[in-house]
Structure formats: structure tokens, C-alpha cells
Amino acid sequence: METFFSLFFLSSPILWVFSLIILKDWKHFWKFLFANLFILACYYYIILYTRLIDLGHDEYGLVAIGAFLFTISIHVLLGFLFAMTYKFRKASSHSFNPEDS
């Protein structure tokens, strides 16, 4: 299980870069990027500086850091899935030619 989480955390930056590459031609790219950066800043603030999420006894802050990394990784994975959905929908809309029907 530790191997899975390690690979998941380490692959997040790669998935993030691929997502940016896939979405670079999207007309709402900059809005999407800044909205996601704002959401990540909110995650950072809520998890590390508030007590909205009870992480139990965390003397050294390792649970909070782990929760933050896990939250970011899940967010990056969802963004990557969105980018792949966008790419496949865009590819399928370009491949349809009404004159062939």
C-alpha cells in the first residue's frame, strides 16, 4: 500500500504537466489554471492552518502534510481526468463529418 501511495504522489507532477499540455489550446485555459491555483491555496490554508478538519493528535504535523499531499494528488488526478475527457471529446467532434452520413 505504501508503494501505491508513493507512486501516486510521485506521479502527480507528471499528470499535472500532461494536463497543462493537453489543455493549452482550450479557450478557458487561464481561467481554469487560476481557479485551480486558488482552490489549491484554499486547500493549503484549510488543512494546515485551520481546525475545520480534525486530524487528531499530530505533534510534528506529518498527518497534516500527508493530508495536504493526498488532497493535492486527488485534485491533480481529477484535473487530469478532466483534461483527458476534453481531449477525447474534442477529437471525436473533429472526426465527425456530416457529409459522410
All heavy atoms as an XYZ file, in Angstrom:
854
protein
N       0.809     -1.183      0.000
C       0.000      0.000      0.000
C       0.858      1.256      0.000
O       0.502      2.239     -0.629
C      -0.915     -0.036      1.235
C      -1.977      1.014      1.195
S      -3.067      0.768     -0.188
C      -4.620      0.991      0.543
N       1.999      1.181      0.707
C       2.896      2.337      0.729
C       3.464      2.606     -0.654
O       3.673      3.763     -1.034
C       4.052      2.117      1.713
C       3.640      2.020      3.152
C       3.242      0.600      3.547
O       3.562     -0.349      2.799
O       2.596      0.438      4.586
N       3.702      1.542     -1.417
C       4.217      1.704     -2.779
C       3.204      2.420     -3.657
O       3.551      3.306     -4.435
C       4.561      0.329     -3.385
O       5.455     -0.342     -2.508
C       5.190      0.484     -4.750
N       1.926      2.058     -3.502
C       0.872      2.706     -4.284
C       0.829      4.201     -3.999
O       0.788      5.025     -4.920
C      -0.487      2.060     -3.979
C      -1.626      2.813     -4.588
C      -1.878      2.739     -5.946
C      -2.435      3.613     -3.800
C      -2.932      3.446     -6.512
C      -3.485      4.321     -4.356
C      -3.734      4.237     -5.715
N       0.807      4.555     -2.702
C       0.756      5.970     -2.352
C       2.016      6.707     -2.791
O       1.954      7.859     -3.239
C       0.520      6.158     -0.851
C      -0.892      5.885     -0.437
C      -1.174      4.928      0.512
C      -1.940      6.571     -1.006
C      -2.471      4.669      0.903
C      -3.249      6.322     -0.630
C      -3.515      5.364      0.320
N       3.153      6.080     -2.699
C       4.394      6.711     -3.158
C       4.343      6.987     -4.652
O       4.680      8.089     -5.102
C       5.593      5.819     -2.846
O       5.727      5.633     -1.474
N       3.913      6.004     -5.423
C       3.794      6.209     -6.869
C       2.731      7.244     -7.201
O       2.892      8.044     -8.131
C       3.488      4.887     -7.565
C       4.623      3.868     -7.586
C       4.144      2.545     -8.168
C       5.801      4.399     -8.372
N       1.654      7.229     -6.443
C       0.578      8.193     -6.657
C       1.080      9.616     -6.410
O       0.836     10.518     -7.218
C      -0.594      7.848     -5.733
C      -1.798      8.703     -5.919
C      -2.440      8.788     -7.142
C      -2.311      9.423     -4.857
C      -3.563      9.571     -7.315
C      -3.435     10.200     -5.010
C      -4.061     10.281     -6.238
N       1.804      9.825     -5.298
C       2.337     11.152     -5.003
C       3.395     11.575     -6.013
O       3.436     12.730     -6.442
C       2.943     11.203     -3.599
C       1.933     11.134     -2.489
C       2.220     10.453     -1.327
C       0.707     11.752     -2.598
C       1.300     10.390     -0.290
C      -0.224     11.692     -1.572
C       0.076     11.010     -0.419
N       4.253     10.656     -6.406
C       5.329     10.991     -7.337
C       4.829     11.205     -8.764
O       5.454     11.943     -9.529
C       6.398      9.906     -7.312
C       7.183      9.807     -6.003
C       8.117      8.602     -6.042
C       7.964     11.076     -5.734
N       3.731     10.568     -9.132
C       3.213     10.747    -10.488
C       2.355     12.003    -10.622
O       2.063     12.432    -11.738
C       2.409      9.516    -10.916
O       1.246      9.389    -10.124
N       1.960     12.607     -9.526
C       1.105     13.793     -9.587
C       1.709     14.949    -10.385
O       1.005     15.546    -11.203
C       0.741     14.252     -8.178
O      -0.091     13.325     -7.568
N       2.977     15.304    -10.198
C       3.526     16.390    -11.023
C       3.529     16.052    -12.517
O       3.297     16.930    -13.353
C       4.955     16.554    -10.502
C       4.948     15.976     -9.147
C       3.926     14.886     -9.167
N       3.752     14.794    -12.839
C       3.744     14.380    -14.248
C       2.345     14.509    -14.826
O       2.162     15.034    -15.929
C       4.290     12.943    -14.381
C       5.745     12.896    -13.933
C       4.139     12.430    -15.807
C       6.292     11.501    -13.720
N       1.335     14.050    -14.076
C      -0.048     14.178    -14.527
C      -0.437     15.644    -14.664
O      -1.168     16.017    -15.586
C      -0.992     13.477    -13.550
C      -0.926     11.964    -13.490
C      -1.881     11.444    -12.426
C      -1.224     11.343    -14.823
N       0.056     16.475    -13.749
C      -0.254     17.897    -13.814
C       0.312     18.527    -15.090
O      -0.374     19.277    -15.783
C       0.299     18.593    -12.564
C       0.018     20.052    -12.517
C      -1.190     20.659    -12.385
C       0.970     21.108    -12.607
N      -1.051     22.021    -12.382
C       0.265     22.323    -12.514
C       2.350     21.138    -12.746
C       0.900     23.544    -12.565
C       2.972     22.372    -12.790
C       2.250     23.556    -12.699
N       1.546     18.198    -15.426
C       2.180     18.735    -16.637
C       1.440     18.240    -17.882
O       1.164     19.014    -18.802
C       3.678     18.374    -16.687
C       4.276     18.686    -18.038
C       4.428     19.101    -15.583
N       1.100     16.952    -17.921
C       0.344     16.420    -19.057
C      -1.010     17.118    -19.188
O      -1.456     17.407    -20.301
C       0.138     14.919    -18.938
C       1.342     14.100    -19.309
C       1.576     12.886    -18.693
C       2.247     14.517    -20.261
C       2.675     12.112    -19.018
C       3.358     13.775    -20.597
C       3.568     12.566    -19.977
N      -1.652     17.397    -18.076
C      -2.935     18.097    -18.111
C      -2.778     19.490    -18.720
O      -3.599     19.912    -19.539
C      -3.522     18.221    -16.711
O      -3.756     16.973    -16.152
N      -1.719     20.184    -18.326
C      -1.485     21.520    -18.880
C      -1.196     21.462    -20.373
O      -1.655     22.308    -21.141
C      -0.330     22.199    -18.142
C      -0.577     22.554    -16.683
C       0.665     23.185    -16.078
C      -1.772     23.467    -16.539
N      -0.450     20.469    -20.796
C      -0.147     20.317    -22.223
C      -1.408     20.018    -23.015
O      -1.627     20.577    -24.099
C       0.926     19.227    -22.430
C       2.262     19.701    -21.880
C       1.050     18.845    -23.899
C       3.325     18.624    -21.794
N      -2.247     19.147    -22.492
C      -3.479     18.778    -23.186
C      -4.418     19.970    -23.302
O      -5.045     20.183    -24.342
C      -4.175     17.611    -22.457
C      -3.354     16.333    -22.608
C      -5.585     17.397    -22.990
C      -3.809     15.198    -21.716
N      -4.514     20.765    -22.257
C      -5.479     21.868    -22.221
C      -4.934     23.193    -22.741
O      -5.657     24.188    -22.729
C      -5.985     22.056    -20.793
C      -6.826     20.932    -20.223
C      -7.119     21.196    -18.754
C      -8.106     20.760    -21.002
N      -3.707     23.247    -23.214
C      -3.095     24.541    -23.568
C      -3.839     25.290    -24.668
O      -3.790     26.512    -24.717
C      -1.638     24.340    -23.954
C      -1.453     23.620    -25.255
C       0.001     23.456    -25.608
C       0.036     22.726    -26.916
N       1.158     21.996    -27.203
N      -4.561     24.592    -25.545
C      -5.291     25.262    -26.619
C      -6.743     25.571    -26.266
O      -7.473     26.133    -27.076
C      -5.259     24.393    -27.881
C      -3.860     24.236    -28.419
O      -3.039     25.157    -28.249
O      -3.565     23.168    -28.998
N      -7.163     25.222    -25.073
C      -8.539     25.451    -24.643
C      -8.734     26.936    -24.397
O      -7.879     27.614    -23.808
C      -8.799     24.625    -23.398
C     -10.188     24.618    -22.893
C     -11.330     24.661    -23.627
C     -10.600     24.562    -21.527
N     -12.419     24.605    -22.812
C     -12.002     24.543    -21.515
C      -9.911     24.491    -20.325
C     -12.735     24.488    -20.347
C     -10.645     24.427    -19.164
C     -12.041     24.423    -19.174
N      -9.879     27.474    -24.807
C     -10.096     28.921    -24.674
C     -10.248     29.366    -23.216
O     -10.038     30.522    -22.899
C     -11.296     29.369    -25.498
C     -12.611     28.810    -25.046
C     -13.746     29.308    -25.926
C     -15.063     28.713    -25.475
N     -16.166     29.200    -26.283
N     -10.587     28.455    -22.317
C     -10.738     28.796    -20.905
C      -9.544     28.334    -20.069
O      -9.646     28.206    -18.842
C     -12.007     28.149    -20.337
C     -13.251     28.557    -21.038
N     -13.763     29.837    -20.977
C     -14.085     27.862    -21.845
C     -14.858     29.906    -21.702
N     -15.074     28.722    -22.242
N      -8.418     28.098    -20.715
C      -7.245     27.554    -20.031
C      -6.805     28.411    -18.854
O      -6.572     27.905    -17.759
C      -6.086     27.386    -21.026
C      -4.797     26.978    -20.384
C      -4.602     25.670    -20.002
C      -3.782     27.892    -20.150
C      -3.408     25.269    -19.400
C      -2.597     27.513    -19.551
C      -2.420     26.193    -19.178
N      -6.678     29.710    -19.051
C      -6.153     30.582    -17.996
C      -7.126     30.693    -16.834
O      -6.713     30.722    -15.672
C      -5.784     31.950    -18.547
C      -4.602     31.845    -19.443
C      -4.590     31.942    -20.810
C      -3.255     31.561    -19.054
N      -3.320     31.741    -21.275
C      -2.478     31.510    -20.227
C      -2.628     31.353    -17.828
C      -1.117     31.255    -20.191
C      -1.270     31.099    -17.800
C      -0.533     31.060    -18.976
N      -8.421     30.749    -17.134
C      -9.413     30.759    -16.064
C      -9.333     29.467    -15.256
O      -9.387     29.484    -14.021
C     -10.822     30.916    -16.632
C     -11.100     32.250    -17.246
C     -12.496     32.266    -17.824
C     -12.746     33.506    -18.638
N     -14.064     33.477    -19.289
N      -9.219     28.346    -15.956
C      -9.121     27.043    -15.326
C      -7.866     26.960    -14.464
O      -7.919     26.500    -13.314
C      -9.111     25.963    -16.416
C      -9.003     24.555    -15.912
C     -10.091     23.915    -15.371
C      -7.805     23.861    -16.010
C     -10.006     22.613    -14.918
C      -7.697     22.563    -15.562
C      -8.809     21.943    -15.011
N      -6.740     27.420    -14.979
C      -5.478     27.369    -14.241
C      -5.547     28.208    -12.970
O      -5.193     27.741    -11.886
C      -4.322     27.827    -15.129
C      -2.953     27.822    -14.471
C      -2.500     26.397    -14.195
C      -1.941     28.533    -15.341
N      -6.010     29.447    -13.082
C      -6.048     30.318    -11.911
C      -7.106     29.869    -10.904
O      -6.893     29.994     -9.701
C      -6.252     31.775    -12.316
C      -5.028     32.376    -12.952
C      -5.085     32.895    -14.229
C      -3.820     32.399    -12.283
C      -3.949     33.432    -14.822
C      -2.685     32.924    -12.864
C      -2.759     33.446    -14.136
N      -8.225     29.342    -11.373
C      -9.237     28.807    -10.452
C      -8.669     27.625     -9.672
O      -8.886     27.500     -8.457
C     -10.485     28.389    -11.223
N      -7.920     26.764    -10.346
C      -7.328     25.623     -9.665
C      -6.215     26.032     -8.713
O      -6.071     25.436     -7.637
C      -6.817     24.594    -10.680
C      -7.936     23.732    -11.186
O      -8.452     22.904    -10.456
N      -8.316     23.932    -12.427
N      -5.444     27.028     -9.060
C      -4.427     27.532     -8.135
C      -5.072     28.140     -6.892
O      -4.576     27.958     -5.776
C      -3.523     28.547     -8.832
C      -2.572     27.980     -9.875
C      -1.823     29.107    -10.581
C      -1.603     26.994     -9.259
N      -6.194     28.826     -7.081
C      -6.926     29.381     -5.945
C      -7.459     28.256     -5.054
O      -7.375     28.331     -3.823
C      -8.073     30.275     -6.433
C      -8.916     30.812     -5.318
C      -8.438     31.819     -4.499
C     -10.182     30.297     -5.083
C      -9.211     32.310     -3.456
C     -10.954     30.780     -4.045
C     -10.471     31.792     -3.234
N      -8.006     27.207     -5.679
C      -8.507     26.063     -4.914
C      -7.372     25.400     -4.139
O      -7.540     25.030     -2.970
C      -9.217     25.062     -5.849
C     -10.528     25.662     -6.359
C      -9.480     23.735     -5.150
C     -11.172     24.879     -7.483
N      -6.204     25.255     -4.754
C      -5.059     24.676     -4.056
C      -4.612     25.543     -2.878
O      -4.243     25.026     -1.825
C      -3.904     24.444     -5.020
C      -4.116     23.325     -6.037
C      -2.961     23.288     -7.028
C      -4.284     21.994     -5.356
N      -4.675     26.851     -3.046
C      -4.344     27.748     -1.939
C      -5.362     27.598     -0.804
O      -4.990     27.619      0.378
C      -4.302     29.196     -2.425
N      -6.617     27.401     -1.145
C      -7.643     27.161     -0.124
C      -7.388     25.844      0.599
O      -7.528     25.773      1.823
C      -9.036     27.168     -0.744
S      -9.572     28.788     -1.297
N      -7.030     24.791     -0.157
C      -6.672     23.517      0.481
C      -5.536     23.728      1.470
O      -5.571     23.223      2.586
C      -6.198     22.494     -0.554
C      -7.219     21.931     -1.482
C      -6.827     21.413     -2.712
C      -8.567     21.869     -1.169
C      -7.733     20.867     -3.585
C      -9.485     21.325     -2.045
C      -9.061     20.826     -3.248
O      -9.955     20.287     -4.119
N      -4.531     24.442      1.037
C      -3.357     24.707      1.864
C      -3.760     25.385      3.163
O      -3.378     24.963      4.250
C      -2.368     25.571      1.078
C      -1.133     25.964      1.831
C      -0.097     25.062      2.014
C      -0.995     27.245      2.342
C       1.049     25.417      2.704
C       0.141     27.617      3.033
C       1.160     26.699      3.208
O       2.287     27.052      3.896
N      -4.546     26.428      3.048
C      -4.949     27.178      4.230
C      -5.827     26.337      5.153
O      -5.611     26.301      6.370
C      -5.688     28.458      3.811
C      -6.142     29.270      4.987
C      -5.227     30.017      5.725
C      -7.471     29.268      5.378
C      -5.638     30.745      6.820
C      -7.891     29.997      6.474
C      -6.972     30.729      7.187
O      -7.378     31.441      8.278
N      -6.820     25.668      4.597
C      -7.767     24.910      5.418
C      -7.089     23.745      6.128
O      -7.288     23.534      7.328
C      -8.953     24.414      4.561
C      -9.821     25.604      4.168
C      -9.770     23.372      5.296
C     -10.882     25.279      3.145
N      -6.268     22.992      5.413
C      -5.670     21.805      6.020
C      -4.554     22.152      7.002
O      -4.465     21.563      8.078
C      -5.157     20.840      4.938
C      -6.350     20.251      4.176
C      -4.329     19.715      5.543
C      -5.983     19.399      2.993
N      -3.737     23.115      6.665
C      -2.570     23.387      7.504
C      -2.774     24.456      8.576
O      -2.059     24.468      9.574
C      -1.372     23.752      6.627
C      -0.917     22.658      5.656
C       0.250     23.160      4.822
C      -0.548     21.384      6.385
N      -3.752     25.358      8.403
C      -3.866     26.471      9.342
C      -5.192     26.567     10.086
O      -5.358     27.447     10.920
C      -3.602     27.800      8.624
C      -2.179     27.925      8.181
C      -1.833     27.835      6.851
C      -1.169     28.105      9.111
C      -0.519     27.935      6.442
C       0.151     28.207      8.720
C       0.464     28.121      7.379
O       1.775     28.219      6.995
N      -6.159     25.730      9.766
C      -7.424     25.775     10.492
C      -7.676     24.442     11.171
O      -6.966     23.472     10.944
C      -8.603     26.099      9.549
O      -8.800     25.005      8.659
C      -8.378     27.377      8.782
N      -8.694     24.394     11.968
C      -9.092     23.150     12.636
C     -10.443     22.673     12.093
O     -11.206     22.022     12.773
C      -9.182     23.358     14.147
C      -7.854     23.697     14.770
C      -6.948     22.488     14.721
N      -5.606     22.879     15.141
C      -4.527     22.378     14.599
N      -4.603     21.505     13.647
N      -3.345     22.772     15.018
N     -10.766     23.017     10.830
C     -12.008     22.550     10.220
C     -11.991     21.040     10.020
O     -13.019     20.384     10.101
C     -12.246     23.239      8.875
C     -12.560     24.728      8.929
C     -12.632     25.298      7.524
C     -13.851     24.960      9.667
N     -10.831     20.486      9.767
C     -10.661     19.050      9.592
C      -9.855     18.554     10.781
O      -8.711     18.967     10.989
C      -9.937     18.736      8.274
C     -10.723     19.282      7.100
C      -9.710     17.242      8.136
C      -9.997     19.214      5.790
N     -10.463     17.668     11.562
C      -9.798     17.155     12.754
C      -8.861     16.031     12.351
O      -9.289     14.965     11.920
C     -10.824     16.658     13.761
C     -10.176     16.186     15.050
O      -9.050     16.645     15.345
O     -10.794     15.377     15.753
N      -7.576     16.261     12.479
C      -6.576     15.261     12.126
C      -6.064     14.501     13.339
O      -5.130     13.718     13.237
C      -5.403     15.936     11.399
C      -5.753     16.647     10.099
C      -4.550     17.404      9.567
C      -6.268     15.669      9.080
N      -6.686     14.731     14.474
C      -6.264     14.040     15.690
C      -4.968     14.610     16.219
O      -4.555     15.727     15.886
N      -4.299     13.823     17.045
C      -3.027     14.256     17.614
C      -1.944     14.206     16.543
O      -1.676     13.159     15.971
C      -2.633     13.347     18.783
C      -1.318     13.713     19.384
N      -1.137     14.874     20.103
C      -0.113     13.098     19.344
C       0.122     14.941     20.493
N       0.768     13.881     20.050
N      -1.379     15.357     16.246
C      -0.377     15.461     15.187
C       0.754     16.351     15.689
O       0.868     17.515     15.317
C      -1.028     16.033     13.923
C      -0.127     15.969     12.710
O       0.846     15.190     12.724
O      -0.406     16.686     11.737
N       1.578     15.771     16.525
C       2.625     16.536     17.208
C       3.599     17.203     16.239
O       3.997     18.345     16.426
C       3.391     15.614     18.154
C       4.406     16.333     18.999
C       5.036     15.404     20.023
O       4.507     14.322     20.266
O       6.072     15.797     20.564
N       4.007     16.505     15.215
C       5.014     17.039     14.288
C       4.417     17.579     12.986
O       5.147     18.061     12.132
C       6.041     15.948     13.968
C       6.773     15.471     15.189
C       6.558     14.188     15.672
C       7.650     16.301     15.870
C       7.208     13.743     16.800
C       8.310     15.867     17.003
C       8.086     14.588     17.463
O       8.732     14.155     18.585
N       3.124     17.462     12.817
C       2.474     17.979     11.618
C       2.569     17.062     10.411
O       2.237     17.469      9.302
N       2.985     15.834     10.607
C       3.140     14.919      9.474
C       1.803     14.467      8.906
O       1.680     14.278      7.691
C       3.983     13.709      9.889
C       5.416     14.028     10.307
C       6.132     12.765     10.755
C       6.159     14.684      9.176
N       0.804     14.315      9.750
C      -0.526     13.932      9.262
C      -1.095     15.055      8.408
O      -1.692     14.813      7.350
C      -1.464     13.577     10.433
C      -2.873     13.321      9.944
C      -0.933     12.374     11.183
N      -0.911     16.291      8.833
C      -1.402     17.440      8.064
C      -0.702     17.525      6.710
O      -1.344     17.763      5.681
C      -1.205     18.730      8.846
N       0.597     17.312      6.702
C       1.340     17.354      5.433
C       0.898     16.214      4.530
O       0.708     16.407      3.327
C       2.855     17.319      5.696
C       3.292     18.624      6.360
C       3.623     17.096      4.399
C       4.704     18.622      6.857
N       0.712     15.028      5.092
C       0.231     13.892      4.305
C      -1.158     14.136      3.754
O      -1.446     13.818      2.600
N      -2.045     14.712      4.569
C      -3.396     15.027      4.116
C      -3.352     16.064      2.994
O      -4.098     15.966      2.007
C      -4.245     15.530      5.276
N      -2.481     17.043      3.140
C      -2.344     18.069      2.101
C      -1.836     17.465      0.799
O      -2.386     17.728     -0.272
C      -1.412     19.174      2.600
C      -1.169     20.259      1.596
C      -2.196     21.074      1.177
C       0.096     20.456      1.066
C      -1.984     22.073      0.245
C       0.323     21.448      0.143
C      -0.719     22.264     -0.273
N      -0.807     16.618      0.878
C      -0.282     15.976     -0.332
C      -1.317     15.059     -0.980
O      -1.447     15.017     -2.212
C       0.990     15.194     -0.013
C       2.222     16.011      0.313
C       3.360     15.097      0.730
C       2.624     16.853     -0.877
N      -2.051     14.335     -0.164
C      -3.085     13.455     -0.697
C      -4.195     14.264     -1.366
O      -4.665     13.906     -2.451
C      -3.661     12.579      0.425
C      -4.628     11.560     -0.061
C      -4.189     10.459     -0.779
C      -5.980     11.689      0.202
C      -5.080      9.511     -1.239
C      -6.873     10.744     -0.254
C      -6.423      9.649     -0.970
N      -4.594     15.371     -0.755
C      -5.633     16.228     -1.330
C      -5.178     16.809     -2.659
O      -5.936     16.819     -3.637
C      -5.988     17.364     -0.346
O      -6.369     16.791      0.895
C      -7.105     18.226     -0.876
N      -3.950     17.274     -2.730
C      -3.421     17.813     -3.979
C      -3.346     16.721     -5.043
O      -3.689     16.955     -6.200
C      -2.040     18.459     -3.757
C      -2.197     19.753     -2.990
C      -1.337     18.728     -5.084
C      -0.895     20.413     -2.641
N      -2.906     15.542     -4.661
C      -2.796     14.448     -5.626
C      -4.157     14.063     -6.183
O      -4.296     13.821     -7.390
C      -2.131     13.237     -4.980
O      -0.819     13.552     -4.596
N      -5.172     14.005     -5.332
C      -6.528     13.715     -5.799
C      -7.000     14.823     -6.733
O      -7.596     14.567     -7.785
C      -7.493     13.546     -4.610
C      -7.152     12.286     -3.828
C      -8.942     13.521     -5.069
C      -7.395     11.001     -4.571
N      -6.723     16.074     -6.382
C      -7.116     17.204     -7.222
C      -6.433     17.132     -8.593
O      -7.069     17.359     -9.617
C      -6.758     18.513     -6.511
C      -7.250     19.722     -7.208
N      -8.460     20.292     -6.934
C      -6.695     20.476     -8.187
C      -8.638     21.334     -7.717
N      -7.572     21.475     -8.484
N      -5.156     16.805     -8.612
C      -4.418     16.674     -9.875
C      -4.978     15.522    -10.697
O      -5.139     15.639    -11.921
C      -2.905     16.489     -9.603
C      -2.173     16.051    -10.850
C      -2.313     17.775     -9.071
N      -5.302     14.411    -10.057
C      -5.881     13.272    -10.768
C      -7.223     13.643    -11.397
O      -7.480     13.311    -12.563
C      -6.052     12.078     -9.827
C      -6.668     10.824    -10.438
C      -5.764     10.256    -11.524
C      -6.944      9.797     -9.362
N      -8.061     14.348    -10.671
C      -9.343     14.784    -11.231
C      -9.139     15.771    -12.384
O      -9.862     15.720    -13.391
C     -10.209     15.405    -10.136
C     -10.707     14.441     -9.069
C     -11.422     15.201     -7.954
C     -11.610     13.386     -9.667
N      -8.175     16.660    -12.259
C      -7.859     17.576    -13.354
C      -7.353     16.840    -14.576
O      -7.685     17.188    -15.710
N      -6.546     15.812    -14.367
C      -6.053     15.004    -15.483
C      -7.201     14.270    -16.163
O      -7.264     14.221    -17.404
C      -5.003     14.008    -14.994
C      -4.467     13.112    -16.071
C      -3.602     13.622    -17.033
C      -4.837     11.788    -16.135
C      -3.109     12.805    -18.037
C      -4.350     10.970    -17.131
C      -3.482     11.476    -18.089
N      -8.119     13.725    -15.388
C      -9.289     13.060    -15.976
C     -10.143     14.050    -16.767
O     -10.669     13.723    -17.831
C     -10.112     12.374    -14.893
C      -9.440     11.192    -14.206
C     -10.296     10.684    -13.048
C      -9.146     10.078    -15.191
N     -10.272     15.277    -16.255
C     -10.990     16.310    -16.992
C     -10.278     16.618    -18.310
O     -10.920     16.743    -19.356
C     -11.109     17.585    -16.150
C     -11.648     18.748    -16.926
C     -12.985     18.836    -17.219
C     -10.794     19.739    -17.387
C     -13.485     19.902    -17.954
C     -11.270     20.807    -18.123
C     -12.635     20.884    -18.408
N      -8.958     16.751    -18.272
C      -8.188     17.049    -19.479
C      -8.323     15.923    -20.508
O      -8.467     16.185    -21.708
C      -6.722     17.279    -19.136
N      -8.284     14.680    -20.048
C      -8.438     13.557    -20.977
C      -9.838     13.531    -21.578
O     -10.003     13.266    -22.768
C      -8.137     12.233    -20.267
C      -6.687     12.087    -19.839
S      -5.512     12.252    -21.195
C      -5.903     10.806    -22.138
N     -10.844     13.819    -20.782
C     -12.220     13.892    -21.293
C     -12.329     14.991    -22.333
O     -12.941     14.792    -23.392
C     -13.199     14.155    -20.138
O     -13.048     13.132    -19.162
C     -14.629     14.193    -20.623
N     -11.746     16.141    -22.051
C     -11.741     17.249    -23.014
C     -11.063     16.822    -24.311
O     -11.580     17.070    -25.403
C     -11.035     18.464    -22.407
C     -10.752     19.543    -23.403
C     -11.758     20.395    -23.840
C      -9.478     19.715    -23.948
C     -11.512     21.382    -24.771
C      -9.216     20.692    -24.875
C     -10.235     21.526    -25.286
O      -9.981     22.497    -26.216
N      -9.925     16.169    -24.203
C      -9.172     15.758    -25.392
C      -9.974     14.769    -26.234
O     -10.061     14.912    -27.457
C      -7.852     15.123    -24.966
C      -7.023     14.621    -26.126
C      -5.752     13.974    -25.644
C      -4.974     13.416    -26.822
N      -3.740     12.795    -26.415
N     -10.580     13.777    -25.588
C     -11.333     12.775    -26.346
C     -12.602     13.354    -26.954
O     -12.970     13.000    -28.071
C     -11.657     11.568    -25.467
C     -10.459     10.720    -25.175
C     -10.171     10.335    -23.878
C      -9.598     10.311    -26.187
C      -9.065      9.564    -23.595
C      -8.483      9.546    -25.917
C      -8.224      9.163    -24.620
N     -13.253     14.254    -26.251
C     -14.448     14.901    -26.829
C     -14.068     15.792    -28.003
O     -14.787     15.849    -28.997
C     -15.181     15.700    -25.768
C     -15.952     14.833    -24.840
C     -16.878     15.627    -23.998
N     -17.595     14.736    -23.098
C     -18.474     15.140    -22.238
N     -18.759     16.424    -22.135
N     -19.075     14.277    -21.460
N     -12.961     16.495    -27.867
C     -12.510     17.357    -28.959
C     -12.118     16.506    -30.167
O     -12.459     16.843    -31.299
C     -11.316     18.201    -28.505
C     -10.854     19.198    -29.531
C      -9.738     20.052    -28.981
C      -9.211     20.990    -30.036
N      -8.097     21.789    -29.560
N     -11.434     15.394    -29.940
C     -11.030     14.513    -31.031
C     -12.241     13.871    -31.692
O     -12.299     13.742    -32.922
C     -10.086     13.436    -30.514
N     -13.238     13.483    -30.918
C     -14.415     12.847    -31.509
C     -15.281     13.850    -32.257
O     -15.912     13.508    -33.249
C     -15.237     12.127    -30.441
O     -15.799     13.053    -29.547
N     -15.301     15.107    -31.821
C     -16.089     16.114    -32.537
C     -15.427     16.498    -33.854
O     -16.110     16.833    -34.819
C     -16.301     17.350    -31.671
O     -15.089     18.043    -31.484
N     -14.093     16.418    -33.930
C     -13.402     16.728    -35.180
C     -13.472     15.569    -36.166
O     -13.374     15.773    -37.368
C     -11.929     17.076    -34.917
C     -11.750     18.425    -34.319
N     -12.125     19.574    -34.954
C     -11.256     18.803    -33.121
C     -11.855     20.612    -34.186
N     -11.332     20.165    -33.052
N     -13.631     14.367    -35.668
C     -13.642     13.220    -36.570
C     -15.008     13.018    -37.209
O     -15.130     12.293    -38.190
C     -13.248     11.956    -35.817
O     -14.203     11.655    -34.833
N     -16.066     13.660    -36.681
C     -17.386     13.511    -37.253
C     -17.557     14.460    -38.425
O     -17.359     15.660    -38.326
C     -18.445     13.805    -36.185
C     -19.860     13.699    -36.717
C     -20.378     12.472    -37.049
C     -20.628     14.834    -36.887
C     -21.654     12.366    -37.543
C     -21.896     14.737    -37.379
C     -22.426     13.500    -37.711
N     -17.910     13.909    -39.544
C     -18.138     14.700    -40.742
C     -19.565     14.458    -41.200
O     -19.912     13.370    -41.639
C     -17.144     14.294    -41.844
C     -17.193     15.230    -43.032
O     -18.036     16.125    -43.078
N     -16.304     15.023    -43.966
N     -20.456     15.485    -41.142
C     -21.862     15.284    -41.501
C     -22.065     14.894    -42.958
O     -23.053     14.283    -43.300
C     -22.519     16.625    -41.211
C     -21.534     17.424    -40.452
C     -20.199     16.787    -40.638
N     -21.142     15.234    -43.847
C     -21.308     14.904    -45.257
C     -21.133     13.423    -45.521
O     -21.570     12.905    -46.552
C     -20.306     15.713    -46.090
C     -20.549     17.195    -46.023
C     -19.456     17.983    -46.722
O     -18.507     17.363    -47.239
O     -19.559     19.211    -46.728
N     -20.479     12.691    -44.598
C     -20.291     11.252    -44.765
C     -21.563     10.476    -44.475
O     -21.684      9.327    -44.881
C     -19.177     10.739    -43.857
C     -17.811     11.278    -44.271
O     -17.693     11.700    -45.448
O     -16.898     11.284    -43.419
N     -22.509     11.069    -43.758
C     -23.729     10.342    -43.371
C     -24.697     10.253    -44.508
O     -24.821     11.017    -45.375
C     -24.412     11.025    -42.199
O     -23.532     11.087    -41.116
